[in-house]
């Protein structure tokens, strides 16, 4: 095999905090964004697109703080092709050791109609805005949004203009997930061959997964000459999501024999950040998701199990350890001590300070008293709940008792602690969960619509924890909440309250600027 140190390097551009956060309901808090950015930096991501600074004061503050804290990664902000957007972006990213401005405009016939510009007017706008960005920052990325549906001659023309104006990276977005691998490769190859100056810049690929081909399209672009892949953790993103970071990175690593390219990613950190992004975004990873799904390294078929026992490579093309997944799922119990818990959590990617460990240990013991065996997934769920409650919520569930019978309605006695004050109510409903939600609504009246209620078991058995995800929608604002408990109704109450806490936060920080959106 070719020496990897001599192979072409593919730059990994992560946009979890920008494009990923545009998934309906995936909004993260300020502290969560800082935490995810730190994890991305530590795992070796080359460029972190930290947000869209002009979109809101919250986005500006997050990008600014991430820029100040970043140790190794380039910190990038997104800006439309407008001077005020670019200036605001620079104000946020200029604090980074290695800043980047990413500006874009839609170039396809459909997108040119939005700002009502003809081809010449748009070409002039591109020249002026990229020049402005380059006068502020020596690292400028430009994207022709909906590039895969832009006329090839015009695409070549505007790419050349952007390069001459000072862009150092040209990103080719498949904004609506329309293209296929052969087309993706042909498009990159055509630009490299036809556009003057193309050999002096980096071409990037940004693919959406509407037809399930985002990873294939990105890898095809790399084989054709692109050297930057834009992606997100868990494939998070609008509609069907973006190219998944874990998929392209592991594909390049496992199939290095046919794709001889290297990345700077520490793959052993993949599982930890995947779990954390799933927790803070409220988007659980599907069980059969490539690389990071719960079943990715599970084998139930007798033939598969027999083969695995004889030789793991029979049915596994990569080792669980390669992505930071413990090779064994050691069981913890009520007799396990602090040292064992700390060691196990460290294996799972959680490095806790003493005070954090003490809080989690109390929760662990309470869980161990209710469950005979506590598995890795139980601990991950425990850590998710701990992180959520540590955020300082507006309200918390203090007491819940549900009375069920064979005849409706059911009733729920609930005590919520709201801003430090206990409030109690009894409500009825069509089932225990409905009664509980009605009780919450009595104590905290609201008009939010329940858009999603989802229950999944964390582990197996009648004493398994249930993870409940709740999504609420109010006046265009979408928020999620998630919680786990051995009692499904209790988990439901906590998840519902968690979503309402997030709704309160969204209400407080909503600004007119929040209307600014991007789909590049």
N, C-alpha and C positions, 0 to 999 in steps of 0.2 A: 504494500500500500504506500502511496505517496506520503512523504513527510508532511504532517499537517501544518507545521510551522512555516512551510514554504508555499502553502496553498493560499489562494485568494481569500481574503476575509470578507464575510458578509456582515454588514452593519445591521444591528437589531435596533429598530426604532419602535418603542412601546408607546401606544396611545390609549392605554387603559384609562388614564385619568382625563382624557379628552373625548375621544370617539367612544370609548367603552362606557363612559359615564353618561353618554347621551341615550343609552338604552332606557326606555320608559321604566321609571321606578328605581333606577340604579344610582341615583344621586348619593354621593358620599359626603360625610361631614368634613370640616376643615382638618381635624386631627387625623381622620382616617386617610385623607389624601396624603398628608405628610408621612404617615406610617407606610403606605403602599409605595410612595416615592423612595423612601429609604430602603425598602426591601428590593426594589428594582435596581437601585444604585449598587447595593451590595451584591446582587447576583450577576452584575456585569453588563447590564443593559447599556448600550452605547449612547442612545438618545432617549430621553423621557419627554414626551409631549405632555406637559403638566397641565394644560388647560387652554382656555380661550379668554384671555384677560379682559377683553372689552365686554364680555357677555354679562358680567355682574361684578359687584364689589367682592363677593365671595370668591369668585374665580381669580380675580386679580390678586387678592390677598394670598390665596393658596399658591399660585404660580410664583409670586414674589418670595414667599417663605421657602418653598422648595428650591428655588434658585439659590438662596442664601445657604441652604443646608447641604446641597449636593456636593459630594466628594470627588466623584470620578465622571459621572454621566454628563453629557451635554444636556442642558435644559432648554426646551423649545416651547414657544407659545404660538398659538394660531392667530392669524389676522386676515380679515377680508382684504380685498384689493382697494383699500381706502387709507388715506394718510392717517386719520385719527385712530383707526384700528392698529396700524403698524406702530404709531407712537406709543399707544397704550401697551402694546405687546412688549416693546423695547423697555418701557419703564419697569415692567415686571421681571423680564429675563436678564436685564443688564447686571443684576446682582450675582449671577452665576459665574463660576470660574470659566465656564465654556458655554456661552449663550448662543441661541439660534432663533431667528425669526422665520416662521413658516407662513407665507402668504399665498392666497389662492383666489381663483375666480373660475366660474363655470364656462367652459368653452364649447360645449356641444350646442347644436341648434336650439334644443329645448332650453338650455341654461342661458344662452345668449339673450333669449327673449325676456328673461327676468329683469335685468337692469336696462333692457331696451337699448342695447348697443349693437351697432353693426360690426362687421369684422374689423374694419380699420379703427373704429373707435375703441374696441376692446384691445386691439394690439397696442394702441397708444396708452391705454390705462395700464396694461401689463408692464410696458417699458417704464412708465413714470413711477409706479408703485414699487417695482422690484429695485429700481435705482434708489428710491427713497430708503427702502429697507437696507440696502447695501451701504448707504452712507452712514447708517446707524450701527450696523453690525457686519462683521466680515464673514459670518456664517449664515447664509440665506438659503432657504428652501422655497421653491415655488411649485405649485400644483395646478394643473388645468383640470378642474373638477369635471367629472364625467368624461374623462379623456378617452375611454374605450368606445364612446359613441360620438366622438368628434371626427370630422372629416380629416383624413390623413394629411392632406396638403396644408390645411390650416393648422393642424397640430404641430407639424414640423415648423411652420412659420412662427408660431407663438413660443415654442420651445427655444428656437434660435434667438428670438428677442429677449427672452428671460435670461439666457446664458450671457448674451452680450451686455445686459443690464447689470450683471453681477451675481446671478444665482449660482450657488456652488453645488446644490443638489436639485435635481429635477425629479419630482415625484409624479408617477403616472397612476392616478386613481381609477379603479373600477368601481365607481361610486355606488352603482345599483346592482352589483354582482351579476353583470350581464355576460361577461366574456367567458371564454373557455381556454384551457391551457395552451393549445396551439396558437390561438389568437394573441394571448398574452405574450408569448415568446416572440411571435412575429412583429408585434407592435414595438417592443423594446429593441429588437434587432433592426427594424426599419429606422428608428430614431437615431440609433448609434451610427448607422451607415449613411444617413442622409443629412443630418443636422450638423452644420459647421460648429466646431468647438465641443462636440459631444464627448470627445476623448479626454477633455479637461475637467469634466464634472462627474458626479456620481448619479446614476439613475436609480430611482427607488420604485417599489411597487406597493400599492395599497389596495387590497382586495376585500370585497365584501362577500358574504357566504350565501347569498340568496338562492343560488342553485347548487350549493354544497361543494363548490369547487375552489374556495378561497385559498386553501393550502396548496392545492395542485397548481393554481394560477400563479401563486407567488414563487413556487419552486421553478416553474417553467420560465418565468421572467428572469430568475437568477441564472439559469442555464443559458439564457440568451444574452446576458451581460449586465443585468441589474445587480447592484451590489449593496442595496439597502432594502430590507423587508420591514414594512410597517405592520404591526400586529398588536394583539391585546392578550392579556392573561385570560385563559378559559375561552378565548374567542368572543369575549364580551363585545357588544356593539349594537348599533341600531339594527332593527329588523332581525335578520338571521345572524347578525354578528359579523365580526372581522376575522381575518386570518388569525389562528391561535398561535401565540408565541411558542407554547410547548410543542406543538405539532411540527412547525418548521425547524425548530432547533434540534429536536430529536431525530427528525427525518435526515437532516444534514449530518448528524452524528452517527446514526445507525447505518445509513446508506452512503457513507463517505466513499465507498468504492465506486459508485456511479455519479455521485455529486461531490466532487473533491473541493469542498469549501469549508472554512472554519468560522466559528463565532467566538465571542468572548464570554459567553454565558456559562456560569457555574450551574450545571444542570441539577446538582444535588439540592438546589434551593427551589426547584420548580414546584414540588408538592406543597411546601409550606406557603408559598405566595398564592398558589391556586386556592388553597383552603381559605386563606385570609380574604382574598378578593371575593370569593363566593359568599363569605360571611358578611362583609361590609356592604356588598352590593345587593344582597338578598336574592341573588340568582344562583340557586344550587346547581352543581355540576351533574349532568345526567349520568346515570350509572355506567352506560357503555361509551362514554366520551373517551376518545383516543387519549392516551398518555395518562391523564389525571382522573379518569372516571373510576368509580368504586370497583367496577368489574374488570378494569384494564389488566389486572394481574391475578384475576380469580379464575379458577378452573373447577368446573363441576362435572363435566363429562368423564365417565370412567376411563375412556381411552386417553383423554388429556391428562387426567390425574396420574395414570400409570406411567405415561411418558415423562411427566414432570418429576416423578419420584426417581426415575432412572437417569434422567438428564434434563435439567431445567431448560436447556436450549432447544429441546424438542418442540416446545410450544411457546417459548418466550424469546423474542428477538432483542430484548434489552432487560437489564436487571432492575428490580424495584429500587435498589440502592442508587442507581444512576439518576433517578429523579428525586431522591431524598425520601423515599418511602422505606420504612423499616422492613427488613426482610422477614421478621417474625412479628406477629401480633400478640405480644405477651399480655397476659391477663393480670389486671390489678384487682385488689380486693380491699375489704375493710381493715385488714391487718397490715396493709402496705403503709410505709412511713413516708415522711417528707422527702428524704433522700431519694427513695425509689420513684416518687412522683416527679421530683425535679428532673431526674435522669430520663424518665419516660417522656416528659414534656419536651425536654431538650432534643430527644430523638425525633419528636414530631415537629420540631421547628420553633418551639417556644422557649426563649431564654428569659426566665423571670427573676426580678429582684426579690429580695427576702419578703418585703411587705406584700408584693403581688402573690408570691407563693403561699403565704399564710392565708390570704383570702381564698385562693383557689383550693387550698388543702381543706378548709372548712366545707366548701361546697362538694369537694370530692368525697369526703367522709359521709356527708349527708346522702349523696348519691349511692355510695357503696352500701349504706344501710338499707337502701330500697332495692338495690340490684345485687344479685349474687356475684356476678362477674362484671367488671368494668373494662371495656375494650378500648382500643385506640380511638375509634370513631366516637365513643362516648366522651372521651377526654377532649377531642376536638370540639364537640358540641358544647361541652362545659366551658371551654375557653371562649367560645363565641358568645355565650351568655354572659360570662364574666366581663368581657370587653364591652358588651352593650350596656350593662348596668353601671360600669365604671365611668361612662360618659356623662353621668349626672342628669338623670331624666326628670322631666316635668312631673311625671306620675309613675307610680309603681304598684304592682299587685301585692297587697299585704295579706289578704285572706280570701279564700274562695271555697264555698260549699255548695255543691249542686245536688238537688233532690230529683231523682229520676223514678219513674214508674212506668207501668205498661200503658197508662193512659196519658195523653197530652192534656195540658201543657206541662213542661218541666219548669223548675224554678232554680234560681241561682242567688245565693247570698254573697255579696261582694263588698270588700273593703279596699278602696284605693287610697293610697297616700298621694295627695295632690299638693305640690309645693309645700311639703312638710306637714300637711294637715290630713288626718284620716277622715274619709267620708264613706258612709255605708249605705247600701241600698239592696233591695230585693226585686228581682224582675222575673218574668215568665217568658217562655219561648217555645218554639217547636223543636224540641231537643235540647240537650245540655249546652251545646256550643251556642246556639241561637239565644238561649236564655242568658248566658254569660255575656255575649256581645250586647244584648239589650240592656243589661245592668251597667256595663261600661258606658253605654250611650246616655243612660240616665244621669250618670255622674259627670260625664263630659259630653254635653250635647254637641253635635256636629252634623254636617251635611255630606260628609265624605261617603262615596259609594264603595262597597266592598267589591273590588274587581277580581280578586283571586284569594282563594282559601285552599291551601294545599298541605297535606299531611304525608310524611314519609317516616319510616322506621329507621333509626340510626343503626341498630344492630338487630339480631334475631332474638326470638323468644317472647314470652308473654310479659316479661319484665323489661322489654326493650324501651329505650327512650324514643319518644316521637318528636320529630322536628316539624314544626308548623311554620309555614310561610303565609303572610298576609299582605295583600297589596290593596291600597286605598287610592281613590281618585277624587280630587276636589278642585273645581275651577281650573282644570288643565294641569294641576300639580299631581304627580304620581309619587307615592311613597311606599316603602315596604317595611315589614317588620318580621323578625324571625326569632323563635325561641324553642328550647328543647326541655322535655321533662318526661318522667316515666308515666305521668298522668296526661293524657292527650288534651283534656279540657283545660288543665292548668297551663300547658304549653300554648294552647289556643288563646287563652286570656292574655298571657305575657306577650305573645306575638302581636295581638291586636293593639295592646297598649304601646308596644314598641313602635308600631307603625304610626300611632297617633302622636307619640313623642316626636317622631321625625316630621310629622305634618306641622306640629307647632314650630319646629325649627325652620321649616320651609316658609311658613307664614311670616315669621319674624324677619327673615333675610331676603324675602322677595322684593325685587326692585324692578323698575320699568326696563332696565337693561337686560333682564332675564329673557326678554322676548327674542334676543339675538340668538340665532341658531345656525348650525353648520352641518353639512352632510358630506363634506369632502372625503 
